[in-house]
Amino acid sequence: MWKYRNQTLISVIGLAVGFTCFALATLWIVYEMTYDSFLKNAKQMYVIYKPDTFSPTGISRRSPNPLAGRLHATFPEIVQATTVIPAYRAGKVTVEGADFPALIIRTDSSFLQMFDVKILEGSREFLVPGSTKFAITREKARQLFGNENPIGKTINNETIEICAVVSGISKQSNYAFDLIGSFRAQSVDPNQMWNVSYGENAIIELLPGTNIEAFEKKLYEYEVNERVKVTKMTIKPLTKLRYIDPNIDREVQFQHILIFSVSGLLVVLCSLLNYLTLFVSRFRIRQKELALRVVCGASGGSLLAMLSVEFTLTLLLSVLLGCLTTQMFIRTFLSLSEISMSLPVIYRESLMYIGGVILISLLLFWLILFIFRRRSLNLSIRRSNKKLFRKASVVVQLVISIGFAFCTIVILKQMYFLHHTDELGFSFQNRGMVSIWGEGVDGVLENNLKQIPEITETVDALGMQNLTPQSGRSSRGISTWDDKPVDADGISFEIMDVSPEYIAFYNFQLLAGEMLTAADPDSLVLLNESAVKAFGWHDAVGKRFDDFMVKGVIKDIYNFAPTVQPKPIYYRKRSHGSDGSMVLFKYQEGTWKSCKEKIEKMIKNDFSEMARYTQILKAEEEYDKFLKSEDALIKLLSFVSAICILICVFGFVSLVSLTCEERHKSIAIHKINGATTGNIIAIFAKEYALLLIVGAAFAFSTGFFIMHRWLEQYVKQTDIPVWVYLSILFIMAMVIVLCIGWQVYKASIANPAETISKE
């Protein structure tokens, strides 16, 4: 190990990084896939989904408050049902002027039975509909009130009173909580319960042995005809909700965690192949030494033990370095993954996954030793020229390294495209929004913003929807339109209130007709491309639907996640809303920090008394939130790619060095027969150039297939030009030339007479 310390160091570093990435990613995956699995009847619990035009994915867990009870009374397969308003992950409570993070849910008494929550002390008043009293977990009570009895205490400026202490549940739940309350008073009115939603989720527990497919079919065909018609309902397992619900907001998407785990495993594979290739090369060089050991009385078992110790020490050093690496990045990992787990448990789980990889590696190592032990020395010499294992290992390392580099470049190119493309239908760079809700604010805010020197343009947007972040929209069903097919159903449309100034501010892109003007009547509207397709029109300008006429057609606007298809929208002139003010503004490039500071100071000085709620947003930051998972993946893959390429490069250096050592006699004979240094380098270069071409062919074909499938999830996609392939191939070729050039040059300039005499 010391003689070949450079190779040992690279193997240890590569394995350590691979072990760390693989173990943490696998731990993350298992954590995500075991949400709510601690519940006694978790396998029988399901969440109701229904179509939702406001959801980017078209389905949502949001359901009317009484739905769970209605389903329980209708379907005998349902044992229990409850309704829950999930906690807001960034929720806070105020105690004596200090803010504390808190998960607050609203539910009914059935939740306590289904989630095995017990009232430890206090009353059940927190379950009375419309009550302002809450129950608190003992853990949160200690955080907020220390050792004092929490019952009777108040929080949030005395608007909430604690009436009970309850047992908590694991934070590894989709419905984790610190405080429990009943549904708001507005929801208690029977006339409002079906059409007022605060994001309620309906959760049901089915009888064991229920035919899920048959139940899903019955549920899908069932209709609830109340004030709000509920149809086409489906169910999803509670234990799978965390990683199959596309509407759950998370820092890193589940599929990206899988990619990270596979990446770590590939780094381990690349490191192991690199190590085993060097080991096999050294094994051939050491065959005389091993033969002498046998002659001197060494047994096969002792030789196996001697060689195994080297490999085992390499693995153990890698695990130790991996643990140190984990310790360095554990805070970042816990913040990114939102895993609620102690460090000892993380180490125990991670080492368990690493142990599995090590066991497989040892078995592979012993298999190679067994193969070499079965071969005689003469047979090894006769077959040494083929070096199939060495060549195959080099090709695999090249495939992994080039593949990683290719995929990382394509992902980077796609992210750059999404951040800078002009194909999103609107412009959001150097734009922001300020909203203040309160009496007497309307009109004043815009004038004050115009006084800030960094701001170049303002638009009064009160009564209109913000694009980034996308604010609430209304929708309506369109039942009549020109050229409507006889058998066509109605179409659900989103509605956006705009003004001519608003349209110009965001630079909407006109495709046909004209933009709206201040003089236009309310019956004139704009349609987006998706709306025109939904109507089946070729020329939409002048066409009518319901009480509206189309004045113009604009490009689809992608102000949401880039994987979501735009919906049919019609744009109408704005109608003013409630008291307050929302102003859009442009600012000079590079001045956001100072601009925001001046806006905050202005609000504090001029609107602190009248403002009930204020908000300052940067459009670019809000849009970037859609890509936060991809940005995290890029950072992870870039690091892994660098490690893979580093392993491959040093592997080449070590392999060529060993090859020169193994073939020093052959090089000397070439020199005696008149070969120049350039001729000898060309022999090696030709061999490795062929391996590079083979490896690149596999890597590019596999990488293109994977990235083409990955790009398909995005509505707007970048291309993969030829320069991506050529640049990677050129860089790898240069690396190989530099690696083999120096090593072969040193071997080729040696005195051939001295080499032969030593042999």
N, C-alpha and C positions, 0 to 999 in steps of 0.2 A: 504493500500500500504506500509505503514511503518512497520507494524507488519510482513509482508512477504516481507521485503525489498530485500532479496537475490533473490527471485523469480522475483520480479519486475525489479531488475537490469538486470537480464539475459534476461528477455522478452524485455526490452527496447533496450539492446545492439543487440540482435538478429534481432529485427524488424528494427533497424537503419541500420545495415549492409545489410539486405535484401532489404529495401527501396532504399538504395543508389545504390546497384548493379543493381537492377531491373530498377530504374529510368534512370540511366546513360546509361545502355545497351539499353533500349528502345529508349531513345533519339538518341543514336548512330545508331540504326537500322532505325529509321524514317529519320534521316539525310542522310544515305546511299541510302535510297529508294526514296528520293525526289531530287536527282541530276537532274539538268536541267529542273525541273518541273516549274520553274519561266518563261520559254519561252512561248510566246503567242500561238504558234502552236506546243508545245512540244509533244502532243499526236499523231501528224501526222509525227513526225520526226524519221527517222531510220538510222542506220549505216550499211554499206555494209560489209559483211564478205565473205571471200573466202578461199579455201583450201590453206594451207601453210606448206610445208614440214619442214621448219625451226622452226615453232612454236611448243612448247612442247605439246600443245593440238591439233595440226593438223589443226586449223583454225586461221585466223588472220584478223585484220582490215586493215593491210597494203595492199594498192592497187595502181595500176599505176595512175599517176597524171591525165590523161585525162578521167579516168573511169566515174567520176561523170557527166561530160559533155556528154559523149556518152550515158549513161543511161537516162539522161534528154531528149535528143533528140530522144531516141528510144521508151520510155514508156510514153504514154499520162497520166498515173496516177500520174506521178511525176510533182509536181508544181514547185519546185526549187531543185537545187542540188549544193553542194559546196565541195571543197577539202581542207583539213586542215592537216597540220603537227602539232600534239599536242605538247604542251610545255613539256619540260623536267623538272620534279618536282624539281630537284636539280640545276636548271639553275642559272647562275649568270651573272651580267654585271659589268663592271669596269668603274668607274667615278672618274677621278683625282687620280688614284692609289688605290682607295678603292673599295672593292667588295660588291655588294648588291644582295640579292636573287631576281630573276626575272623570270616570266613565259613568254616565247617568242614563239609565234606561227607564222607559215607561211601559207598564205591562198590566196583567191581571193575575188573579190568584192561581190560575192554571199553570203559570210559568214556574211557580215555586214547586209544584208537584213534578213537572216534567224535567226540571233542571236540578231537582233534589236540593232546594234551598230551604233552610229551616230558620224560623224566627227564634232567636236565642233569648231575647228579652224585649219587652215593650208591647205595643198594641198593633193591631192589623189596620189601623186607620190609613196607612199609606196605600192600601189597596182599594179604598173607597173612591169611586169615579169622581173626578173633579177636585179631590183633596190636594191641598198644598203641602201635606206632610210626606216625609220620605223615610225610608229605612236605609241604614248604612252598614257596610261590612265592618267587622271588628278591626281589620287591618287598617282601613281608611280612617276609622274613628280614632285610632291611636295616632295616626299621622296628623290629623287635624286638631285633636283635643288632648293628646297625651293620655294620661291615666284617668282623666276625668270621665264621669258618666256622660255619654253623648246624648242620651234621651233628654229632650227639652231644649237642646242647643239649637241655635239658628245659624244659617249660612246665607250667602248672597244677599247681604244687607237686610237680614231678618225676613226675607220673603219665603224662605224654606225652613221648616221646623223638622227636626229629627224625632221620630216617634218610636223607632224600633232598631234593634241591632240584629242583623241576619248573618248566616254563614255565607261566605263568598264561594265563588267557583274559580277555576283556573283561568288565568289570562289567556290561555291557549283555547279560547272559545270565540266564536263569531258574535256571541251575546254576553261577553264579559261585562262586569259592572262593578262600581263602587257604591252607587246609590240607586235605589229603586223607588219609583213613584207611580202613581196611577195616571191614566190618560187625562189630558187637559179637559177643563170644564166645557170647552166648545164642542168636544167630541161626544159629550153625554147626551145632547139633544138627539132623539131618535130620527128626527127629520134631517139631521146633518151628518149622521154617522156614516152614511154610504157615499157621500160626495165631498167630505172634507178629509184630506189625508195629510198626515204628518210623517209619512214614511213608514207606516206600520208593516210588519212582516207577519204573515200567518204561518205558524209551525204546527204540524200534525204528527201524531204518533200512530202508526198502523199496527194492527194485530200481527203477531208473529205468524209467518207462513202465508201472508197475503200475496196474491199474484200481482206483482207490481205492474206488469204490462197491462193486465186487464183493468186494474184500478186507474192507471194513467189514461187509458182510453175512455173510461166512464167520466173521469174528471174533465178531460178535454171536451167531451160532448155536452157537459152539464152547463146550464146557463142560469145565472142569478139575475132575475129581472127586478131590480129595485130602482132607486133614483139614478144609480149608475149601473149600467149593464156590465156584468162581468162574464166573459166567455173565454174559451180556448185556454184553460188553465193547465199548467204542467207542474211537475214536482222535481226537486233535486235533493239528493241525500244531504243531510245536515253535515255529515262528516267530510263531504267532498266540496262543500260550499266555498271554502277558502281558496281553492285553486281552480275551480271550474266556473265561478261566477265572474264574467268579464267586467262587471260594473264595480267590483271591489277595488278601491283605490289603494295601491301599494307602491312602494318605492321601486321594486323590481318585480316584473311579471314572472309568473311561475315558469313559463317556457324558457325565460332567460336564466333562471336558476338551474334548470336542466342543462342548458348549454354550458354554464359555468362548471357544473359537475363533470360533464363529459370532457371539457377542456382539461380539467385537473387530471382526469384519468389518462388522457392522451399524453400529458406531460410525463406522468409516471411511466407510461409505455415507452416514450421516447428515451427517457433516462435509463430505463432498464435495458432497452435494446442497445443503447450506447455502451453501457457497462458490460453487457454480455458479449457484445462484439469485440470490445477490447480484451475481455477475459479470454475469449476463444483465441484471439491473436497471440496473447501472451502465453496461453496454454501450449500452443504449437512451439513457441520459442523455448519453453521450459520442459519440453518432452524429454530431453536428455537428462536434465536435472531430476525429473520424476522417475525416470528409468534407473538412475543411479541410487535413488532413495530405496527403490524396490530391491535392487541388488544388495543394498546394505541392511535389508531386513524390514523395511517399512511395509505394513499391511495395506490392503486396499481401503480398509476402514479408516486408518490413520491419515492416509492421503486425502480421503473424502472429508475428514474432519478438518484438516489443515486448510483446504480450499474453501470449505464452508464457513470457517471462522472469518476469513477475509470478507466474504459476501455479507455475512451476518453483521459484522462490525460496520460495514458501509450502510446497511439498512438502519442499524441502531443510531448511528451518527445522523442519518437523515431524519429519523423520527425526533431526535433531540433538537436538531436545528429547526424542524417543523414546529415543535412546541414553542420554541423561542419566537419564531415568526408569528405563530398564533397569538402569543402574549402581546406582541407589538401591535397587532391589528385587531385585537378582540373588541375594543370599544367601537371602532368603525364598523366591524362586522355586526355587532349587536344592534347598533343604531340603524344600519341598513336593513337588517333582516327582521327587526322588531321581535327577536326571540327573547322570551322571558325565562332565562335559564341561568343557573349559577355556573361559575367558571369550572369548578370541579366536575360538574355533570357534563359540561361541554367537552372537557378533556377526556372523560371516560367514554363518552359516545364517540368522539373523534378517533380515539385510539382503537376502539373496537372496529371501526371501518378500516383504519390503517392496518390493523392486524390481519384483516381478511386479505388485503392486497399483498402484505408481506408473506403470508402463508402461500398464496398462489405463486409469488415470485420465487420462494424457496423451492417449491415443487418443480418449477420450470428449471431452476438452476441445477437441482439434483438430476433432473432428466438429462440435461446437457452433459453433466459429469458422467452419468451412466453410459451415454452414447460414446463418449470419448474413451471411457475405460474399456469398452467392448472392442474398440478398434486397436489393432496392432500398430506399432510404430511405423512399419513399412507401408501399411495401408494408408496411414495418415500422410506419409510423405508422397505417395502416388497421387492422392486426391487433393493435395494441398493447392495445386494450381487452380482448381475449380473455384474454391473459396465461395461456395454458394451462400453459406450462411452470412458471411461478411457482406457480400454484395446485396443480399436481400435486406439485411439490417440497414445498410446505408440508404437503400431505396425507401424503406419504410420511414426512416428519420427524415428524409427529404420530403416525402409525401406529407408528413405531419407538419413540418416546419413551413413548407411552401403553402400548404392548405391553410394553416393558421394566418399566415401573412396575407394571403388572398382574401380570406373571409373578413379579416379585420379592415383591410383597405376598402372593401365593398361597403361594409357597415359604416365606416367613416364617411365615405362618399355619399351614402344615402342620408346620413345625418346632416352633412353640409348642405346637401340639396334641399332638405326639408327646412333648414334654418334660413336659407338664402334664395329659394326659388321664388319666381314671380308668377307661378302657376297656382297659387292658393286662392286667387280671386279677389284678394284685398291686400292692402299694405298695412303692416303693424309695427315696422321699425320706427324707433324714435317717437313713439306715441304712448300716451298715458291717460288715466282717467281719475277724476276726483269726484266723490259723491258725499254729500252731506244731507242728512235727513233731519228736518226740524222746521219750525215755522219761521217765516221771514228770511229764508235763505235764498229763495228763488230769484235769480237775476243778479244777486250781489256777488256770488262766487265767481262767475265768469269775468266780471269787471276787475275783480281783485287779481285773478290769474293773469290777465293781460298786462298787469304792471310788473310781472316777474320777467326780467330781461332774457332768461334762457328759453322762455316759451314764445314760439313764433306764430301759433295759430290756436284758436279755441272754437269749440262748437257746443252750444247748449243742447244736451241730449236728454233732458228730463222727459219722461214718458216713453223713451225708446230703450231698446235692449242693447246691452253692451256686447261686443263681439268677443273680446278676450279680457277676462274670462266670460264665457257665454252665460248671460243672465237669463232669467226665466222668460219663456215664450208661451204664447197661447196657441191653440190649434183648433181646427174645425174640419168637419167632414164636408167635402164638395160632392154634391150629388148630380148637378147638371152642368154641362159645358158643351160648347159647339163641337159638332162632329162626334158626339159620344156614341160608341157602339151600343147596340140594343142590349146585349148581355153583360155590359160592363158594370162593375160594382162601384160604390162611392170611393173617393180617395181622401185620405187624411192629409191635411196640409198644415204646416207650421206658418205662423204669422209673425212678421217683423215690422215694427213701427219705425219709420225712418223719416228723414227730411233731406232736401237737396244738399244742404251743407254737410249732413252726416254722410251721404253718398260720396261727396267729393273728398271728405276727410279720409275715409278709408280706401278711396280710389277704386270703387267698384268698376268692373270691366264690362262695358256694354258690348253685346254680341249682335243685337238687332233692335230696331226701333229707336226710341229716345228715352232719356232719363226723366224722372219726375221733376217738376218745377213747382214753385210756390203757388202758381196760378191754377194748377191742375185740380179738378174736382176729386172728391174722395173715392169716386168709382174707378179711377185709373190706378193701375198697380203695375209692379214689375214682377216677373217670374224668373226663377233660376233655371238652369239647364235641366235639372232633375224634374222640375215641375212640368216643363214642356214635354219631356219623355213620358211622364206619367199620364198626361192628357193624350199622347199619341199624335201631337201636332208636328208638322214640318215647318210651318210659318205661323208663329204664335201671335205676332203683332196684329192688333185689331180684333182678335178672338175674344169671346166672352165666356165666363163661367160664373154661375150664380148671379150676383148683382154687380160684377166687376168686368172691366175691359182691360186687356193687356196693352200697355203702352210701350214696353220694352222688355228685352230679355238680357239678363246678366249672367256672367260665368258663375258656376257653383263656388260657394265660399267655404273653405276648409278651415274653420276656426274651432276645430275639435281634434280629437285624437286622429292621427294620420291613417289609422287602420279602419276608420268608420266612413261608410259611404254617406254622402250628403242626402238630405231628405228634400222632398218637394216643399218649396217655400214661396209664398207671395209677399211682396213688400208694399206696404201702404203708408200713406202720410201719417205722421205721428198724432197721437192723442195724448194730452197732458195727463200726468198721474197725480200722485199725492204731494203733500208739502215736502219741499226739499229741493235739491239741485244735483244734477249729474252733468259734469262738463268734461268733454274730451279735449285733449290738448296735444300739440306737437312741441317737441323741445329740440334744441340744437344737439347735434351728435356729440356724445361724450360728456354731456352736462347733467346726466340724470341725478347723480348724487347731490350736487348743489341745488338742483331744481327741486328735488324732493324735500330737502332740508328747509328751503324757503317756503314751500307749500305748507309743511307742518307748522312752521313758525307763524305763518299767516292765519291758519285755522285756529291755532291756540290763542292768538291775539284778538281775532275778529269774530270767531264763531263758537268759542268755548261755552258760552252761556246758552245759546239757542240750539246747538247741535245735539241731537240724540244719538247719532251714529255717523261716523266718518270713515272713509276708505280712500286710500291712494294706491293705485295699481300701475305697474309698468307692463305694457302689452307684451313685450318680448319675453319677460319673465313668466308671464301667465301661459304663453304658448309653449315655452320651454318645459313646462310641467308635464305636457303630454309626452315628452321625449325623455323624461328622467330615467325610465327603466333602460332605454337604449343607451343613454349616456353612461349609466352605471355598467352596462354590459361592455361598452367600448373600453372603459378603464380596465376592467377585468381581463378582457381579451388582449388588449395591448400589452399588459404585463405578462400574461401567459405566452403570447407570441414572442415577446423579447426573450423570455427564458428558453422557449423551444429553439429559437434560432441560435441562441448562445450555446445551448447543449449541442446542437448540430455542428456549429462551427468548431468548437473545441473538440468535438468528437472526430471531426475530419483531421484536425491537427494531430491528435493523439493516434488516430488510425494510420495516417500517413507516416508518422514517426515510427510506429511499430512495424509497418510494412517495409519501410526502408531498413529497419534493423533486421527484419526477417529475410529481406532480399539483398542484403549488402554484398553477398558474394556474386549474385547475378549482376548487380550494378557494376561491380569491379570488372567482371568479364566483359561487359559491354564497353567499358572504358578502354580495356586492353585491345579490343577489336576495333577501336577507332571512333566509338560513339562520343559525341560532344555532350556537354552539360545540357544544351538545348534539346538534343535528341532524347536524352533520358527523361527530362521534364515532360517532353511531348508524349512519351509512352504512358506516364502516369496520368497526364491531362486527358488523353484520349479515353482511358478507362473510366475516369470519374466524370467526364463529359457525357459519356453514354449513360451512366447511372443518373446524372442530373436530368437528362432528357426523359428517361423512363419515369423518374420520380415526378418531374414536373407534369408530364402527360397525365399521370394518375391524379395528382393533386388538383390540377386545373379542371379536369373533367368532373371529379367529385365535388370540388368547391363550387363550380358553376351550377351543378344540379342542386346543391344545398342552398346556395344564395339565391338562385332563381325562385325556389320555393319560399324562401324567407321574404324576398321582395314582393311576392304576390300578395302578402297580407296588407301592403300599403296601397292606398288609393293612388297616390302619386309616387312614381318610382324613378330612380336614376338609372342610367344605362351602365353597362360594363364594357368600356372601350378596350381596344387592343393594347393601349399603352400600359394598362394595369398588368397584363400578362407579361409583356416585354420587359417592363421595369423590374418586376420580381425576378424574372429569369436572368436578366443582366446582372442584378445585384448578387444573386446567389452564385452565378458563374464567376464574378469577380472575387467573391469570398473564397470559393473553392480554389481558384488560381493562386490567390495569395497564401492560402493554407498549405497547399501541396508544393507550391513553388519554393518556399523557403526550406522546407524539410528535405525535399528532393535535391535542392541545390547543395545543401550541406553534405548530403550523402554522396552526391556525384563528384564533388571537388576533392573528396578524400583520395589519398594515394592508393591506387588499386593493388600495388605490390604489398603494402602493409596489411590491407584487408585480406588478401589471399594467404599471407603468411600467418596471420592470426587464426584463420580458419583451419 
